[in-house]
Amino acid sequence: MRGVTHFIMGITVATFFKSLMVGALLEDWWLIVLGGIFGLLPDTLDFKFAVYMEQHHTVIDPNPYDMRPQEIAEKIAAEIDAAANLQPGQMRKVKLHTLKIGPDLWQSYAINFNKAQKQVEVRVGPHVTMSGVPVFGTEPPAEKAVGVAKFKPKLIETYGRPTEIKGFSGPSFGFLKRKDGAVEVVFIPFHRQWAHSLTLGIVFALLGWLISGMWQLGAVIFLGWFMHIVLDSFGHLGNNLFWPITKHRTSGLYLVSAANPYWNAFTVYSCIAIILWNMNMYNAEVSTSYTVPAISSLGLIPYLFFVIAVPWSIIGAIYYWWRQKTKEQKPYEIFAPPEGAVGLVATEGMMGMMEQEHYYEIEEKPKPHILWRIMGVGVFVIIFAVLFIFGPSW
Amino acid sequence: MPVVYLIYALVGVLFGGVLSILPGLHPLNFAGIGVFVYLTFPMDPLGLALLFAGMLVAYAVIGTITTTYMGSPDDSTMYMAFPNQKFLVYGRGHEASVITGVGALGAALLLILIAPISPTLFPIFRKITTPHMGWILIGVAAYLLQSEWPKDWGSRAKTRLGRLKDGWASLSAGWLTFILSMLLGFIVLNTPVTPADRAFQNIMPVFVGFFAVPWVLTNLVSRATIPKQHIGKDMYVRKMDLLRGTSAGFLGGMFAAFEPIVTAGVGGVLAGHSTGTQGDIQFMVSGAAGRFAYYVGAFFLFWVPLLHLTRGGMAWITSVVYQPRAESDFWLLVSAIAVSAVAAFVLMYLISRFIARIISGFSYTKVSLGVLVCIIALVYGFAGIEGLILMTICTGLGLIPPLFRTRRLNMIIGFFFPIFLNMCGLRADVLKVLGVY
């Protein structure tokens, strides 16, 4: 999920605590914000610290003006082969750099792990802007566009689509030797390890409790952190829950895509609706001037139904219909058909985005057992049920 | 006579249209001009209020032209400054103006659509959220600071420490910008530096220094030439981009309009992150919609029956001469916004076409130099020599983000942070720590 989604989820769980909310009302406390800060902290630690601590066995940093896709493919394939000779549980890591060639211009290239053919495929693309819009006329000639290199071991790869290296910082891949002899591709291996563990969340919570002397503050810190891990596990990548006891990241539950705008907007909206419910309820404890009795008298279930379920079911139906409609369709313009390079650039840029939004529909993706998926959603529901029931007495 | 009042609004559009193409102007200046208009030409207060509405709509729709062609953005247009100028460099400046204009029109449509439920919805929000404003604002600031990610573009340093240093160069600059802006905020918001008779223009030099001047200086250094501009009837956008950009921008703009101190840029980032805004077109549409919702939405909230929330410079100045009384006044405003938005869009289209025709071949250096002279003259005219000094200090601060690739919004968050602290009862403590209390 996006950063703002994690942040507001942390704030939401904090607003269930009566003592903190009444404290905010009577004494201008801002401690509720700690829920949000700790809700976003796992990603903060990963992308501001852990990313720089990762050591790589091979760093791929091609010359953007002399791209050699064959060389890139061979280097990656060699690392996969090297991983096959490791002890189970050990990993080889490869870093791929992005290639900045102007203030808003990047040389793009893509890596694909073809499991069936046992080969790494590299394709050099055109120059692209930060938003991924290609600049026409910058594509390499066909003979310099593709590189293919074979590897030997059986490869486990769950992403299911090529990784495009464009703007920002490039990705890294880990090649993990498994007990069954296969090599597993681990996307950005530094991510969701120690910084996404329950153990570190507990440590922060205990520190918060000890420093403040308020167990509620420790609970808010832990819940903000924990909800981040729960939300993250709904996607493609899982977490390393009991680090340092557990060594590797689990698989995600494949329920939603972390970048999906619908789910992010839905979560943010739902959180705001719940925060307003909590505000209204606790305001009544202090002054009737700041409460709307009609909302309280409506009751929690009807409130959630009418304010969240009904509008988002409608939006969801429209969104699903739209996705189905545009799935096989080239994008089109509202005022004029695309003509010439300008129109093509505009539409091709959009196509890149559409593909990203549809990638979760790739058939070969492995889905965890249904029981795990139900359990994942169950944990989420139970936490909120507990907060709704016991929050007013905390 | 509603028609007469709509004519007031249209006159406001014309007046606002002319003012909007002067780089560096802000609605806070409009408020000052509003006082002048009222004192010089006494008129029907409702008519004057609707004239202000027309001016504000024109500013929200036409004001983006200066960002696109002259590179002088403010806080509300920073969000779209980069894609708009990119379009200009590719000869698509007019198209960029039209796209942003459509975004603003979309926001006007959404504002009109929510008008019937506004008297029910907004008073509820206000009632429930008012006592929580302090921690909400601290939360907004905390998120913006925490959610800035390193921009090292993949450090090539060999050691872990070297990579960490590279990554934290931009983050440290972001924190430095925030802290320096906060210190400036403590000074400027406590003791206005502009002359007493122009105290209401106290913040104008700050905003101009933070955003417009650094951008103009950057353009001066770049020595670019503006290519021939394509003036066609086409606009290459998808319906989904319009829908997502408009709704995200509108939500962000309305949040900023409703919450005190939160600006359009801040609201835009929050809404953009929440709805996953992607790509140049969505940013442009969203930025324009957010800007419209922020400026016009704030004025709209002042008229909403049972709410009458006074937010933004124009609402404050209007409240001196006019207070909405009947529900019919509110609907008159809604009509005025609808008519003004369409008129402003047409005017923006014509102005943009004209500028696109004459600007090609111009040295961007000369255009930027002209803009800089214009900005300096305006700041001097509105805020005096003290304002110019303040603008220069803020320009120094405003140059940190482009030099270190850090977020410009840190300046806004930092500058207004003293007010956030005040709302949480922490200001006195911080001032004690700083040794100024």
Contacts between the chains, C-beta under 8 A, distances in Angstrom:
chain1	res1	chain2	res2	distance
A	2	B	273	5.7
A	2	B	274	7.5
A	2	B	276	6.7
A	3	B	143	7.8
A	3	B	146	7.8
A	3	B	147	4.7
A	3	B	273	6.5
A	4	B	143	6.7
A	4	B	147	7.1
A	4	B	270	6.6
A	4	B	273	3.9
A	4	B	274	5.2
A	5	B	274	7.4
A	7	B	139	7.9
A	7	B	143	5.0
A	7	B	146	7.4
A	7	B	147	7.3
A	8	B	274	8.0
A	11	B	139	6.1
A	24	B	131	7.8
A	24	B	132	6.1
A	24	B	134	7.3
A	24	B	135	5.2
A	25	B	131	5.1
A	25	B	132	7.4
A	27	B	425	7.4
A	28	B	134	5.1
A	28	B	135	7.8
A	28	B	423	7.3
A	28	B	424	4.8
A	28	B	425	4.0
A	28	B	426	7.8
A	29	B	135	7.0
A	29	B	424	7.9
A	30	B	134	6.3
A	30	B	135	4.4
A	30	B	138	4.5
A	30	B	139	7.8
A	30	B	424	4.9
A	30	B	426	7.6
A	31	B	135	7.9
A	32	B	135	5.2
A	32	B	139	7.4
A	33	B	135	5.7
A	33	B	138	5.3
A	33	B	139	4.5
A	33	B	142	5.3
A	36	B	139	5.6
A	36	B	142	6.5
A	36	B	143	6.5
A	37	B	142	5.7
A	37	B	146	6.3
A	40	B	143	7.3
A	40	B	146	5.4
A	40	B	147	6.8
A	44	B	146	5.9
A	47	B	149	5.6
A	47	B	150	7.1
A	48	B	149	7.3
A	48	B	150	6.3
A	48	B	167	6.9
A	48	B	168	7.5
A	48	B	171	6.7
A	49	B	164	7.3
A	51	B	150	7.9
A	51	B	167	7.3
A	52	B	155	7.2
A	52	B	160	5.8
A	52	B	163	4.1
A	52	B	164	4.2
A	52	B	167	5.5
A	53	B	160	5.3
A	53	B	164	7.8
A	55	B	160	7.5
A	61	B	156	6.7
A	95	B	154	8.0
A	97	B	154	4.6
A	97	B	156	7.2
A	98	B	153	6.2
A	98	B	154	5.3
A	100	B	153	5.3
A	104	B	82	7.5
A	104	B	86	6.4
A	129	B	86	7.4
A	129	B	280	7.3
A	131	B	83	8.0
A	131	B	278	6.8
A	131	B	279	4.5
A	131	B	280	5.2
A	132	B	279	7.5
A	133	B	279	7.3
A	133	B	280	6.7
A	168	B	151	8.0
A	168	B	153	6.9
A	168	B	154	7.9
A	169	B	150	7.7
A	169	B	152	6.7
A	169	B	153	6.1
A	169	B	154	4.3
A	170	B	154	5.1
A	259	B	276	6.6
A	260	B	276	7.5
A	261	B	244	7.1
A	261	B	275	5.6
A	261	B	276	3.4
A	264	B	274	6.5
A	264	B	275	7.1
A	264	B	276	5.6
A	265	B	274	5.9
A	265	B	275	4.9
A	265	B	276	7.3
A	268	B	274	4.3
A	276	B	125	7.8
A	276	B	128	5.8
A	276	B	129	7.6
A	279	B	128	5.0
A	279	B	129	6.6
A	279	B	132	5.7
A	280	B	128	5.1
A	283	B	128	6.5
A	283	B	131	6.3
A	286	B	131	7.3
A	287	B	131	7.8
A	289	B	127	7.7
A	290	B	127	5.8
A	290	B	128	6.6
A	290	B	130	6.2
A	290	B	131	5.1
A	291	B	127	7.3
A	291	B	128	7.3
A	292	B	124	5.3
A	292	B	127	6.0
A	292	B	128	6.4
A	295	B	124	7.6
A	322	B	240	7.2
A	326	B	240	7.6
A	331	B	238	5.2
A	332	B	238	7.3
A	333	B	234	7.5
A	333	B	235	7.5
A	333	B	236	5.3
A	333	B	237	6.7
A	333	B	238	7.0
A	334	B	235	7.5
A	334	B	237	6.5
A	334	B	238	7.4
A	334	B	239	5.6
A	334	B	242	7.3
A	335	B	233	7.2
A	335	B	234	5.9
A	335	B	235	4.8
A	335	B	237	7.9
A	336	B	233	6.9
A	336	B	234	4.0
A	336	B	235	7.3
A	336	B	236	7.5
A	338	B	236	6.5
A	339	B	234	7.5
A	342	B	90	7.7
A	342	B	92	6.8
A	342	B	230	7.5
A	342	B	236	6.5
A	343	B	234	7.4
A	343	B	236	5.3
A	346	B	236	3.6
A	346	B	237	7.4
A	346	B	281	7.6
A	347	B	236	7.2
A	349	B	279	6.5
A	349	B	280	7.9
A	350	B	238	5.6
A	350	B	241	7.2
A	350	B	279	7.2
A	353	B	278	5.7
A	353	B	279	6.1
